[in-house]
Amino acid sequence: MPIATIDGIETRYETVGQGPALLMFSPGGFDSSLENWTSFGRYRDLGFVDALSPHYTCIVFDRREAGRSGGRVERLTWERYVVQARGLLDQLGIDSAHTMGGCVGCSTAAALAVAAPERVRSMVLFSPAGGPRYRMAQHRRFALHLAFVAEHGLPAVVELARGTSAGFSKDPRVGPWAAPLRTDEAFAASYAALDRARYEAIATGSARALFDRDTVPGVEPEDLMTLDVPALIVPGQDASHAPSAARYLQECLPAHEYWDVPVAEQTPQTAPARILAFLGQH
């Protein structure tokens, strides 16, 4: 599988299909690997890549610090995820693309559209992550990780991460840099040697920057309200994908279609068809 080096960090990606480019931001929180489009939760059954790839060149990739992509210990922000997305489009020679986000990928899709609207032809925001319980859960996850660091130290995080396949979303103790700790010996060695106080400041700042509100995180409402990029919004309905998150996007985005159907009716037949109909208009 090809690797692109973007901002000094390796990104694993794959292109599937033919037609106009569709950049797909994976679901799965801090474990947002490209395989999640076919193996994670609801997405396993919805079959988006198989359904969309006959009509679009689907570009799937591991978000930095996920899957087989690399990472860097720095304050994580949505802007840094946008750097990765723009860099991947640049490396592939793509001036503009449709985008699709699943779950937490919706935040990066929206942030890319705000940062570089000329690069985004349209965006599908499927089951956006957000809501007060979502924010609380993310901050709790960081707190559990930092408690483990305080008690056992960073070398113990490396040992734990390399001894399990669980990511930050499933085992908070391993932290948000678990994936590169497993795949990159040099990264793991430098991580273990970091100053603990500095690391705690970076991790705490990451939690605040990434999960800063009780709705869809990442983009200011005023920026969404002035965005001309057309969007299809598809609501979720659980503690991590609150219906209020999708309604927030509906309220803020001027050029949108809202697919107002319950999750039970978002099936392998109806969901890809609705997305294809939207993309075909743009």
LOMARMI-279876 format. One line per 2 residues: number of its first residue (from 1); their letters; for each residue x, y, z of N, C-alpha, C, O. Coordinates in steps of 0.001 Angstrom, whole numbers, always signed. Atoms other than C-alpha are relative to their C-alpha. Layout:
<rs>
NUM> a> X:Y:Z:X:Y:Z:X:Y:Z:X:Y:Z; ...
</rs>
This chain:
<rs>
1> mp> +856:-1193:+0:+0:+0:+0:+888:+1239:+0:+1874:+1285:+736; -906:-1150:+132:+1462:+3404:-951:+78:+831:+1286:-824:+831:+2124
3> ia> -278:-886:-1130:+2947:+5826:+1572:+337:+1377:-543:+1144:+1497:-1464; -347:-1381:+333:+3029:+9616:+1249:+575:+658:+1241:+40:+492:+2337
5> ti> -575:-741:-1121:+5262:+11760:+3449:-528:+1426:-44:-263:+2164:-993; +667:-1296:-58:+3322:+14865:+4490:+388:+677:+1307:+158:+133:+2387
7> dg> -424:-734:-1195:+4716:+17454:+6893:+934:-856:+855:+902:-790:+2084; -966:+828:-700:+7444:+14971:+7787:-570:-1255:+627:+145:-1957:+1343
9> ie> +669:+1158:-594:+4928:+12251:+8760:-506:-903:-1123:-1092:-423:-2093; +472:+937:+1017:+4177:+9107:+6753:-1506:-202:+108:-2051:-352:+1201
11> tr> +1434:+276:+90:+575:+8629:+5617:-219:-1202:-907:+181:-1184:-2071; +360:+1148:+820:-633:+5245:+4412:-1359:+272:-640:-2296:+697:+37
13> ye> +1244:-288:+702:-3339:+5560:+1765:-234:-1027:-1098:+645:-1826:-1421; +348:+869:+1116:-5107:+3700:-1010:-1032:+713:-864:-1905:+1408:-344
15> tv> +1024:-509:+904:-7069:+4755:-4078:-746:-1186:-593:-141:-2169:-1020; +847:+1095:+462:-9987:+2584:-5151:-1034:+563:-961:-1740:+1514:-626
17> gq> +1051:-379:+920:-12168:+2944:-8228:+451:+955:-1080:+1643:+1099:-1353; -271:-909:+1104:-12429:+5463:-11026:-1034:+1115:-7:-2140:+977:+515
19> gp> +896:-1142:+59:-13958:+8831:-11701:+523:+1151:+831:+1682:+1125:+1245; -430:-1145:-800:-13828:+12146:-9809:+486:-425:+1387:+31:-1429:+1934
21> al> -605:+353:-1277:-11823:+12132:-6593:-982:+205:+1146:-1702:+1202:+1203; +794:-69:-1225:-13609:+11431:-3308:+930:-325:+1171:+1278:-1484:+1393
23> lm> -899:+165:-1142:-11384:+11972:-254:-831:-378:+1217:-1735:+361:+1608; +848:+567:-1043:-12756:+9862:+2615:+728:+11:+1342:+1781:-608:+1497
25> fs> -560:-118:-1341:-12049:+10707:+6267:-587:-1099:+868:-1790:-1117:+1132; +454:+1237:-631:-12247:+7463:+8204:-705:+231:+1328:-371:+1163:+2060
27> pg> +596:+18:-1335:-14526:+6825:+11179:+920:-722:+975:+1907:-1335:+569; -739:+798:-975:-13190:+5380:+14406:+774:+774:+1031:+1613:+193:+1720
29> gf> -688:-764:-1035:-11973:+8208:+16610:+1507:+12:-198:+1993:+287:-1295; -1459:+1:+90:-8263:+7915:+17397:+528:-1250:-689:+1738:-1403:-859
31> ds> -398:+1193:+739:-8224:+4590:+15579:-520:+83:-1431:-990:-912:-1984; +586:-252:+1318:-9248:+6106:+12235:+898:-517:-1120:+1576:+258:-1795
33> sl> -771:+606:+1077:-7583:+3669:+9851:-880:-182:-1227:-2106:-188:-1125; +757:+120:+1243:-8596:+3220:+6234:-867:-1257:-25:-1910:-1274:-678
35> en> +801:+1225:-42:-9842:-315:+6958:-1361:+203:+667:-2278:-595:+472; +1251:-213:-719:-12580:+1166:+9127:-1193:+209:-923:-2334:-11:-517
37> wt> +1110:-147:+936:-14632:+1948:+6022:-648:-1341:-337:-1787:-1387:-803; +548:+1315:+331:-15093:-1805:+5593:-76:-944:+1194:-591:-2055:+1068
39> sf> -69:+949:-1116:-14589:-3268:+9072:-522:+543:+1322:-612:-211:+2291; +302:-639:-1281:-15757:-809:+11749:-1496:+248:+151:-2100:+935:-673
41> gr> +1373:-309:-361:-19221:-808:+13308:-971:-90:-1158:-951:-1051:-1927; +1001:-43:+1061:-22044:+154:+10968:+615:-9:-1385:+12:-515:-2332
43> yr> -620:-162:+1311:-19616:+863:+8147:+327:-1344:-641:+421:-1453:-1863; -249:+1345:+501:-18869:-2842:+7836:-1128:-448:-921:-885:-1086:-1945
45> dl> +1165:+449:+756:-22391:-3404:+6528:-425:+975:-1089:-1025:+564:-2083; +494:-992:+949:-23012:-158:+4657:+734:-39:-1342:+171:+362:-2360
47> gf> -698:+261:+1260:-20349:-927:+2039:+234:+1218:-871:+52:+1157:-2087; -130:-1237:+755:-19581:+2637:+1025:+1065:-74:-1092:+815:+364:-2215
49> vd> -1073:+15:+1002:-16279:+2011:-773:-417:-835:-1213:-210:-414:-2351; +439:+839:+1121:-17715:-830:-2875:-1082:+692:-816:-1105:+576:-2042
51> al> +1107:-651:+701:-20797:+1227:-3725:+434:+1261:-743:-103:+1570:-1807; -397:-1279:+572:-19007:+4489:-4491:+1121:-116:-1024:+1209:+707:-1935
53> sp> -1192:+88:+849:-15836:+3274:-6229:-284:-231:-1487:+561:+140:-2302; +256:+55:+1445:-17511:+2399:-9573:-227:+1373:-627:-148:+1518:-1847
55> hy> +337:-1328:+501:-18354:+6101:-9882:+1032:+1057:+383:+1120:+2101:-263; -954:-973:-529:-15588:+7868:-7922:+1307:-693:+353:+1323:-1879:+681
57> tc> -1270:+498:-504:-11928:+7419:-7135:+31:+263:+1498:+273:+1388:+1937; +44:-125:-1450:-12187:+6773:-3417:+1426:+8:+556:+2184:-939:+347
59> iv> -1314:-125:-621:-9095:+7957:-1548:-193:-220:+1495:-753:+630:+2188; +117:+325:-1417:-8941:+6276:+1852:+1394:+12:+606:+2367:-313:-73
61> fd> -1328:-128:-603:-6114:+6786:+4323:-95:-137:+1506:-1155:+57:+2102; -113:+24:-1451:-4960:+6285:+7886:+274:+1419:+486:+1258:+2040:+86
63> rr> -294:-1295:-598:-5259:+9503:+9826:+1335:-88:+737:+1694:-1157:+1231; -1256:+18:-731:-1947:+10476:+11373:-257:-505:+1425:-1304:-235:+2012
65> ea> +136:+678:-1297:-1367:+8556:+14636:-1052:-1110:-8:-1569:-1473:+1048; +959:+1107:+85:-3697:+5800:+13374:+466:-996:-1055:+1175:-635:-1995
67> gr> -354:+1016:+982:-3282:+2535:+11502:+1498:-119:-176:+2242:-276:+793; -1431:+96:+317:+86:+2396:+9755:+609:+1357:-329:+1756:+1425:-772
69> sg> -570:-1331:+180:+519:+6161:+9454:+896:+333:+1189:+788:-265:+2259; -902:-430:-1058:+3190:+7881:+11487:-634:+1051:+897:-1835:+1313:+826
71> gr> +497:-1018:-920:+2881:+10537:+14137:+1129:+862:+522:+2301:+634:+221; -965:-868:-655:+4608:+13248:+16091:-632:+469:+1301:-1814:+812:+1326
73> ve> +537:-448:-1280:+4203:+14184:+19739:-5:+1526:-5:+1014:+2178:+222; +238:-1435:+29:+2795:+17676:+19444:-1478:+212:+317:-2264:-735:+291
75> rl> +1399:-278:-314:-449:+19376:+20365:-858:-314:-1218:-712:+309:-2270; +852:+424:+1099:-3042:+17680:+18197:-1170:+969:-145:-1829:+1323:+832
77> tw> +1096:-922:+290:-5550:+19989:+16520:-634:-425:-1319:-53:-1197:-2080; +640:+286:+1281:-8010:+19788:+13664:+797:+614:-1138:+794:+80:-2247
79> er> -825:-620:+1039:-5716:+22118:+11735:+1121:-931:-435:+1472:-966:-1615; -1060:+943:+374:-2970:+19494:+11855:-563:-1139:-853:+114:-1630:-1756
81> yv> +623:+1021:+846:-5378:+16917:+10436:-298:+557:-1393:-233:-178:-2378; +222:-633:+1294:-6223:+19391:+7660:+1296:+42:-803:+1276:-165:-2016
83> vq> -1301:+17:+689:-2509:+19680:+6825:+219:-1348:-672:+685:-1406:-1810; -157:+1334:+586:-2463:+15923:+6258:-896:-158:-1231:-449:-661:-2262
85> ar> +939:+161:+1111:-5552:+16027:+4020:+425:+813:-1214:+416:+307:-2336; -434:-841:+1122:-4323:+18934:+1901:+1273:-550:-621:+1436:-545:-1841
87> gl> -1241:+556:+519:-911:+17354:+1614:-221:-1235:-835:+480:-1444:-1826; +284:+1197:+786:-2382:+14093:+371:-583:+382:-1362:-210:-205:-2377
89> ld> +514:-476:+1284:-4381:+15921:-2308:+1131:+539:-863:+1176:+277:-2065; -1138:-531:+754:-1196:+17747:-3317:+853:-1114:-581:+1233:-1062:-1750
91> ql> -865:+1085:+467:+822:+14548:-3559:-650:-774:-1137:+40:-1285:-2019; +707:+720:+1051:-1858:+12966:-5728:-329:+887:-1199:-928:+424:-2170
93> gi> +237:-914:+1122:-2036:+16029:-7983:-1466:+344:-198:-1903:+554:-1329; +1438:-252:+70:-5701:+16684:-7176:-282:+1430:+449:-12:+1792:+1595
95> ds> +300:-1383:-343:-6824:+20305:-7286:-1211:+115:+924:-1195:+883:+1886; +1204:-34:-828:-10282:+19689:-5831:-638:-1377:+3:-492:-2148:-945
97> ah> +604:+1326:-166:-12234:+16687:-4583:-1300:+128:+765:-1498:+1073:+1529; +1082:+200:-941:-15507:+15646:-3092:+604:-576:+1278:+1659:-1210:+1234
99> tm> -484:+600:-1242:-15067:+14682:+545:-1151:-694:+706:-2321:-363:+517; +988:+698:-828:-16834:+12317:+2897:+630:-320:+1340:+1716:-896:+1404
101> gg> -452:+342:-1327:-16430:+12026:+6626:-983:-924:+671:-2196:-750:+554; +822:+859:-837:-17710:+9255:+8841:+371:+226:+1445:+1555:+233:+1781
103> cv> -274:-149:-1425:-18065:+9817:+12592:+895:+1222:+229:+553:+2329:-186; -910:-1103:-288:-15122:+11941:+13766:+606:+586:-1273:+1076:+1724:-1267
105> gc> -508:-514:+1266:-14013:+12276:+10138:-774:+1201:-508:-263:+1970:-1322; +790:-1159:+413:-16817:+14808:+9693:+658:+1304:+443:+588:+2310:-263
107> st> -635:-1222:-496:-14888:+17315:+11799:+1146:+419:-906:+1291:+1604:-1206; -1104:-355:+889:-11824:+17139:+9563:-517:+413:-1362:+20:+1339:-1968
109> aa> +577:-390:+1285:-13955:+17272:+6418:-488:+1448:+44:-234:+2222:-879; +490:-1370:-129:-15633:+20452:+7664:+1155:+986:+165:+1121:+2082:-395
111> al> -1154:-885:-200:-12310:+21940:+8789:+757:+221:-1299:+1241:+1325:-1549; -655:-162:+1302:-10785:+21284:+5350:-800:+953:-875:-228:+1810:-1548
113> av> +830:-876:+824:-13733:+22969:+3658:+140:+1462:+420:+144:+2351:-432; -171:-1366:-485:-13307:+26053:+5855:+1383:+531:-353:+1525:+1682:-767
115> aa> -1371:-444:+237:-9530:+26183:+5429:+299:+181:-1484:+1055:+1076:-1861; -314:-31:+1431:-9509:+25545:+1668:-1248:-325:-814:-1311:-1383:-1440
117> pe> +1252:+310:+701:-13001:+25797:+148:+181:-266:-1482:-622:-971:-2093; -240:+221:+1425:-11521:+25874:-3345:+428:-1428:-298:+403:-1856:-1452
119> rv> -441:+1388:+195:-10259:+22318:-2803:-1148:-999:+163:-978:-2183:-128; +1094:+905:-361:-13669:+20878:-1816:-1212:+270:-881:-1788:+1358:-838
121> rs> +1137:-145:+910:-16404:+20306:-4404:-1326:-203:+732:-2307:+489:+457; +1159:+238:-856:-18911:+18935:-1906:+462:-865:+1156:+1559:-1421:+1114
123> mv> -382:+858:-1116:-18894:+17089:+1404:-1210:-755:+535:-2305:-209:+671; +995:+858:-635:-20863:+14207:+2871:+409:-143:+1456:+1525:-570:+1750
125> lf> -273:+54:-1439:-21072:+14363:+6675:-913:-1075:+583:-2072:-821:+912; +799:+1164:-361:-22227:+10913:+7737:+176:-316:+1480:+1275:-628:+1938
127> sp> +17:+317:-1428:-23166:+10366:+11377:+1082:+770:+756:+1963:+159:+1361; -1067:-790:-631:-21071:+13271:+12736:+111:-254:+1494:-895:-310:+2200
129> ag> -261:+157:-1430:-19482:+12708:+16130:-214:+1336:+698:+145:+2391:+176; +213:-1220:-771:-20500:+15200:+18786:-1095:-183:+1024:-1773:-1211:+1066
131> gp> +971:+31:-1077:-22725:+15996:+21705:+692:+74:+1352:+1881:-232:+1444; -644:-163:-1308:-22092:+16627:+25409:+600:-1287:+546:+1674:-1251:+1147
133> ry> -552:+1261:-510:-21598:+12954:+26273:+1263:-381:-756:+2188:-963:-189; -1202:+261:+798:-19103:+12642:+23447:+1174:+814:+532:+2264:+279:+732
135> rm> -1085:-838:-524:-17066:+15586:+24734:+476:-534:+1342:+1679:-649:+1576; -366:+492:-1327:-17145:+14240:+28269:+810:-1295:-98:+1781:-1479:+636
137> aq> -703:+1281:+151:-16027:+10781:+27128:+1428:+211:-490:+2347:-479:-49; -1348:-245:+514:-13063:+12195:+25205:+914:+581:+1075:+2068:+171:+1198
139> hr> -818:-577:-1067:-11835:+14294:+28115:+293:-1043:+1082:+1377:-1049:+1666; -231:+1073:-960:-12270:+11306:+30417:+1101:-936:-499:+1928:-1403:+284
141> rf> -1012:+883:+578:-10151:+9219:+28047:+1403:+581:+193:+2325:-138:+577; -1300:-634:-208:-7289:+11721:+28186:+383:-24:+1475:+1547:-245:+1808
143> al> -296:+0:-1438:-7568:+11920:+31975:+478:-1372:+460:+1405:-1463:+1266; -425:+1350:-362:-7279:+8139:+32299:+1405:-288:-511:+2208:-922:+173
145> hl> -1348:+193:+538:-4239:+8128:+30047:+1037:+731:+841:+2076:+164:+1181; -981:-778:-766:-2495:+10882:+31988:+146:-537:+1417:+1216:-419:+2013
147> af> -129:+641:-1312:-3270:+9123:+35259:+944:-1203:-86:+1738:-1436:+826; -906:+1138:+196:-1503:+6034:+33905:+1441:+491:-166:+2368:-98:+390
149> va> -1339:-567:+183:+1460:+8165:+32795:+559:+463:+1342:+1727:+213:+1642; -464:-506:-1286:+1669:+9803:+36227:+426:-1135:+923:+1380:-985:+1686
151> eh> -305:+1110:-896:+1712:+6435:+37985:+1129:-878:-511:+1927:-1378:+283; -921:+1004:+537:+3846:+4358:+35626:+1092:+561:-911:+2111:-98:-1119
153> gl> -1005:-590:+867:+5751:+6711:+33301:-210:-321:-1468:-967:-1228:-1813; +155:+166:+1441:+6061:+6975:+29529:+576:-1313:-528:+1:-1881:-1457
155> pa> -459:+1315:+479:+8210:+3833:+29070:-1055:-1087:+203:-1143:-2014:-601; +1056:+984:-226:+5303:+1863:+30556:-1100:+125:-1047:-1724:-873:-1409
157> vv> +979:-176:+1076:+2979:+3383:+27942:+480:-719:-1255:-295:-1398:-1929; -563:+687:+1171:+5305:+2134:+25212:-163:-1505:+144:-607:-2178:-786
159> el> +100:+1447:-224:+5396:-1338:+26727:-1441:-476:-130:-1699:-1514:-740; +1402:+385:+72:+1622:-1454:+27090:-511:+49:-1434:-1177:-878:-1893
161> ar> +485:-147:+1373:+937:-183:+23583:+533:-1105:-905:-181:-1616:-1767; -615:+1016:+861:+3344:-2662:+22023:-433:-1418:+392:-156:-2374:-331
163> gt> +457:+1309:-441:+1784:-5521:+23987:-1472:-255:-240:-1990:-1308:+135; +1425:+165:+255:-1805:-4977:+22863:-333:+625:-1344:+392:+1492:-1831
165> sa> +449:-590:+1262:-3672:-4201:+19668:-1042:+1091:+223:-1452:+1758:-726; +1035:-990:-290:-6183:-1933:+21432:+535:+1411:-202:+1664:+1722:+178
167> gf> -356:-1393:+169:-6110:+1711:+20464:-526:+858:+1129:-1134:+358:+2076; +381:-957:-1029:-6779:+4823:+22515:-1503:-25:+271:-1940:+164:+1406
169> sk> +1446:+6:-173:-10512:+4558:+21911:-475:-1162:+861:-1478:-1045:+1564; +407:+1176:-771:-10679:+1098:+23493:+739:-118:+1325:+166:-592:+2306
171> dp> -781:+58:-1231:-7909:+1340:+26097:+701:+1343:+186:+1795:+1534:-345; -564:-1343:-135:-7237:+4956:+27150:+1437:+21:+513:+2163:+980:+252
173> rv> -1347:-5:-567:-4032:+3958:+28944:+1073:+132:-1070:+2131:+700:-800; -1044:+5:+1030:-2156:+3573:+25624:+192:+1364:-639:+1212:+1593:-1289
175> gp> -167:-1357:+475:-2754:+7210:+24676:-228:+172:-1492:-368:-807:-2225; +323:-298:+1404:-3340:+8924:+21337:+1135:-278:-980:+926:-184:-2189
177> wa> -1125:+307:+892:+107:+8002:+19945:+293:-1502:-33:+1402:-1908:-380; -232:+1438:-117:-360:+4232:+20390:+423:-630:-1322:+1321:-1472:-1340
179> ap> -286:+656:+1278:-281:+3340:+16682:+1465:+154:-424:+2103:-856:-720; -1415:-91:+372:+3157:+4791:+15843:+946:-601:+1040:+2066:-980:+700
181> lr> -830:+685:-993:+4503:+3412:+19130:+206:-1460:-397:+1252:-2043:-114; -87:+1407:+396:+3797:-41:+17680:+802:-203:-1277:+1444:-1238:-1456
183> td> -552:+207:+1341:+5112:+524:+14188:+1349:+665:-231:+1995:+390:-1242; -1204:-799:+240:+8107:+2849:+14616:+905:-68:+1235:+620:+554:+2258
185> ea> -914:+174:-1131:+10999:+1856:+16874:+620:+1317:+435:+731:+1583:+1632; -630:-1269:-352:+12652:+5268:+16708:-996:+927:+702:-648:+1618:+1659
187> fa> +1033:-813:-642:+9396:+7010:+17570:-235:-469:+1429:-345:+345:+2346; +232:+554:-1331:+8852:+4670:+20519:+1125:+372:+959:+872:+696:+2119
189> as> -1138:-328:-855:+12368:+5323:+21849:-18:+1471:+399:+244:+1807:+1554; +31:-1432:-320:+12008:+9112:+21604:-1181:+329:+910:-1080:+1210:+1764
191> ya> +1182:-204:-845:+8542:+8951:+23182:+320:-366:+1450:-8:+385:+2368; -317:+453:-1352:+9806:+7000:+26185:+927:+971:+726:+908:+1051:+1954
193> al> -971:-908:-601:+12519:+9620:+26749:-522:+1423:+185:+214:+2289:+657; +535:-1352:-108:+10210:+12651:+26680:-96:+452:+1456:-290:-356:+2363
195> dr> +241:-587:-1312:+10014:+14990:+29645:-1487:-142:+343:-2352:+239:-445; +1386:+315:-327:+6858:+13985:+31493:-862:+1254:+101:-1993:+1262:-386
197> ar> +799:-1226:-164:+5702:+17505:+32371:-341:+603:-1365:-1461:+1059:-1594; +257:-521:+1349:+6079:+18621:+28767:-1046:-850:-708:-1948:-322:-1359
199> ye> +956:+900:+633:+4200:+15562:+27554:-1405:+231:+547:-2368:+277:-218; +1317:-220:-597:+1356:+16156:+30000:-625:+1292:-510:-1838:+1353:-710
201> ai> +515:-1257:+536:+1027:+19736:+28742:-497:-189:-1428:-1537:+352:-1805; +408:+245:+1386:+874:+18525:+25127:-1293:-794:-51:-2197:-466:-820
203> at> +1205:+829:+4:-1717:+15866:+25881:-1213:+783:+497:-2295:+690:-83; +1104:-793:-528:-3858:+18205:+27967:-455:+1041:-1021:-1651:+1265:-1204
205> gs> +340:-976:+1037:-3697:+20847:+25254:-695:-635:-1184:-1553:-11:-1809; +657:+708:+1099:-4688:+18265:+22652:-1466:-261:+320:-2335:-59:-527
207> ar> +1389:+262:-395:-7815:+17295:+24583:-837:+1266:-98:-1971:+1227:-576; +755:-1248:+22:-8856:+20930:+24912:-201:+497:-1428:-1272:+1001:-1765
209> al> +100:-491:+1374:-8132:+21780:+21272:-951:-840:-844:-1682:-305:-1677; +800:+889:+842:-9877:+18748:+19798:-1462:-64:+424:-2351:-174:-421
211> fd> +1362:+219:-510:-12951:+18535:+22033:-401:+1204:+845:-402:+1165:+2076; +140:-1314:-613:-13827:+22106:+22787:-1447:+451:+150:-1696:+1565:+611
213> rd> +1393:-442:-52:-17637:+22145:+22605:-937:-1201:+57:-537:-2333:-214; +976:+1074:-181:-20796:+20135:+23200:-768:-315:-1274:-1913:-764:-1224
215> tv> +580:+376:+1281:-21521:+19676:+19527:+1140:-457:-894:+2165:-902:-377; -1066:+450:+896:-19448:+18859:+16413:+1246:+843:+255:+1203:+2059:+68
217> pg> -1201:-789:-296:-15912:+19891:+17378:+752:+378:-1266:+584:-235:-2320; -980:-259:+1041:-13350:+21551:+15203:-128:+1283:-775:+893:+1871:-1133
219> ve> +169:-1178:+852:-14851:+24481:+13294:-950:+974:+685:-1973:+570:+1237; +853:-1015:-604:-16319:+27726:+14544:-1308:+135:-783:-1307:+49:-2011
221> pe> +1282:-109:+704:-20022:+28181:+13759:-31:+1134:-1014:-638:+1004:-2077; -5:-1127:+941:-19389:+31565:+12132:+691:-367:-1313:+302:+115:-2376
223> dl> -668:+439:+1229:-17005:+29904:+9663:-906:-928:-803:-943:-850:-2031; +951:+860:+705:-19588:+27245:+8836:-1101:+831:-648:-1540:+522:-1756
225> mt> +1117:-798:+504:-22252:+29920:+8362:+343:+770:-1267:-560:+1178:-1998; -408:-733:+1205:-20230:+31629:+5616:+599:-925:-1056:+1211:-455:-2015
227> ld> -583:+983:+903:-19220:+28408:+3825:-976:-321:-1128:-2146:-613:-879; +856:+253:+1157:-20570:+27889:+307:+81:-1439:-505:-619:-1787:-1456
229> vp> -156:+1379:+457:-19514:+24242:-59:-1282:-773:+289:-1744:-780:+1430; +1223:+774:-253:-22607:+22041:-527:+281:-1235:+848:+1315:-1883:+691
231> al> -195:+1108:-927:-23063:+19375:+2151:-1257:-851:+75:-2379:-350:+6; +1056:+930:-354:-25158:+16293:+2723:+245:-424:+1437:+1319:-934:+1757
233> iv> -122:+317:-1421:-25772:+15756:+6452:-888:-1200:+299:-2082:-1196:+3; +734:+1225:-342:-26789:+12301:+7686:+142:-206:+1510:+1262:-389:+1987
235> pg> -117:+39:-1459:-27613:+12078:+11417:+336:-1376:+548:-27:-2398:-34; -159:+1198:-807:-26421:+9491:+13900:-1005:+36:+1141:-1863:+917:+1199
237> qd> +958:+10:-1101:-28271:+8540:+17059:+512:-862:+1153:-70:-1898:+1475; -481:+654:-1209:-26181:+7467:+20037:+833:+1007:+777:+920:+2174:+395
239> as> -692:-928:-891:-24043:+8950:+22798:+1192:+685:-652:+1551:+1797:-263; -1152:-599:+671:-21079:+9591:+20491:-372:+728:-1280:+422:+1514:-1797
241> ha> +460:-609:+1258:-23098:+10679:+17439:-1398:+550:+236:-2376:+82:-346; +1290:-523:-437:-25857:+12748:+18971:-755:+633:-1177:-145:+1299:-2012
243> ps> +772:-684:+1040:-28693:+13864:+16684:+201:+1516:+26:+127:+2177:-1011; -220:-1442:-108:-28018:+17367:+18009:+1230:+448:-781:+1287:+1589:-1238
245> aa> -1199:-354:+765:-24596:+17276:+16302:-348:+217:-1468:+103:+1183:-2085; +417:-163:+1395:-26163:+16756:+12886:-884:+1232:-168:-767:+1952:-1160
247> ry> +866:-1184:+80:-28798:+19416:+13605:+807:+1290:+89:+460:+2290:-539; -897:-1163:-84:-26025:+21842:+14552:+585:+319:-1377:+611:+1477:-1794
249> lq> -534:-222:+1345:-24439:+21352:+11129:-1092:+503:-931:-851:+1379:-1762; +1115:-468:+813:-27840:+21775:+9522:-271:+1482:+230:-527:+2227:-715
251> ec> +268:-1397:-321:-28322:+25077:+11335:+1097:+922:-526:+821:+2051:-931; -1125:-877:+334:-24861:+26396:+10481:+326:+49:-1495:+718:+1101:-2001
253> lp> -449:+57:+1397:-24239:+25285:+6885:-1076:+558:-934:-2195:+45:-945; +1016:-605:+878:-26023:+27477:+4298:-416:-916:-1150:-1592:-965:-1508
255> ah> +266:+818:+1185:-25755:+25023:+1388:+8:-1465:+410:+1045:-2127:+354; +14:+1366:-514:-26919:+21687:+2723:-1280:-730:-406:-2303:-120:-719
257> ey> +1166:+879:+31:-29268:+18771:+2306:+65:-843:+1271:+1122:-1364:+1628; +57:+773:-1241:-30382:+17028:+5488:-857:-1229:-256:-2049:-1127:-546
259> wd> +734:+1247:+229:-31337:+13379:+5118:-642:-413:+1315:-9:-1048:+2158; +669:+147:-1290:-33882:+13179:+7884:-653:-1379:+104:-1874:-1517:+29
261> vp> +500:+1362:-193:-34189:+9429:+8355:+703:-606:+1213:+1869:-297:+1462; -648:+633:-1149:-33519:+7340:+11470:+1096:-957:-437:+1126:-1410:-1582
263> va> -1131:+873:+301:-30398:+5212:+11654:-479:-1351:-531:+156:-1922:-1418; +503:+1306:+429:-32476:+2043:+11218:-339:-30:-1483:-341:-1096:-2098
265> eq> +338:-66:+1417:-33439:+3236:+7742:+1186:+391:-875:+1047:+538:-2089; -1237:-250:+760:-29859:+4043:+6721:+638:-1365:-275:+1482:-1830:+491
267> tp> -347:+1388:+282:-29275:+670:+5091:+1029:-82:-1122:+1329:+927:-1760; -929:+171:+1133:-26768:-786:+2587:-634:+329:-1341:+80:+567:-2315
269> qt> +669:-369:+1241:-29393:-69:-65:-263:+1508:-61:-24:+2145:-1087; +430:-1396:+50:-30580:+3395:+927:+1140:+1005:+172:+1153:+2043:-489
271> ap> -1034:-1003:-320:-27450:+5103:+2300:+933:+268:-1185:+1101:+1431:-1552; -840:-302:+1159:-25057:+4651:-663:-778:+669:-1132:-253:+1556:-1805
273> ar> +795:-606:+1065:-27880:+5504:-3074:-239:+1480:+263:-175:+2298:-654; +234:-1418:-328:-28630:+8742:-1225:+1265:+811:-188:+1207:+1943:-670
275> il> -1279:-696:+157:-24958:+9699:-1203:+337:+183:-1481:+768:+1259:-1894; -264:-99:+1427:-24553:+8933:-4904:-883:+1064:-661:-422:+1805:-1529
277> af> +892:-1011:+558:-27586:+11079:-5711:+490:+1406:+329:+450:+2301:-516; -526:-1320:-384:-26109:+13990:-3768:+1260:+335:-780:+1362:+1415:-1362
279> lg> -1254:-271:+699:-22634:+13681:-5264:-240:+278:-1483:+439:+1111:-2084; +292:-197:+1413:-24123:+13460:-8734:-498:+1391:-344:-416:+1821:-1495
281> qh> +486:-1371:+243:-25623:+16925:-8323:+1139:+1020:-12:+949:+2162:-430; -1076:-975:-193:-22221:+18504:-7682:+1282:-415:-700:+2281:+301:-634
</rs>
